[in-house]
Amino acid sequence: MKFILAIMAAGLLGLMSQTASAADVSALTQKGGCMACHSADKKILGPAFKDVAAKYKGQKDAPEMLLKKIKVGGSGVWGPMPMPANTGKLSDDEFKAVVGWVLSL
């Protein structure tokens, strides 16, 4: 079911012509440096991806907002630890694939 939701999210975001598999997204989270501060199911420095998905569940603007937050950085939503800007590590389409996967959890 989660994989199906990831596919739907990817389509809604207008992602790459081929839907990213779970393995592809896992590789992207490593390449983008996401896993240094996050994990799928537990808080590290930043929130668990499943907690991000729960917080933004049903919010239509969540994909765009999270994409901006990833690229620009931010603070205050999940506590005092700031999230640094992440540019140049992944393409926009790759970041969108990661966001779609996170929101599918």
Secondary structure, DSSP 8 states (H G I E B T S, - for coil): -HHHHHHHHHHHTT--SS---HHHHHHHHHHTTGGGT--SSS-SSS--HHHHHHHHTT-TTHHHHHHHHHHH-B-SSSSS--B----SSS-HHHHHHHHHHHHH-
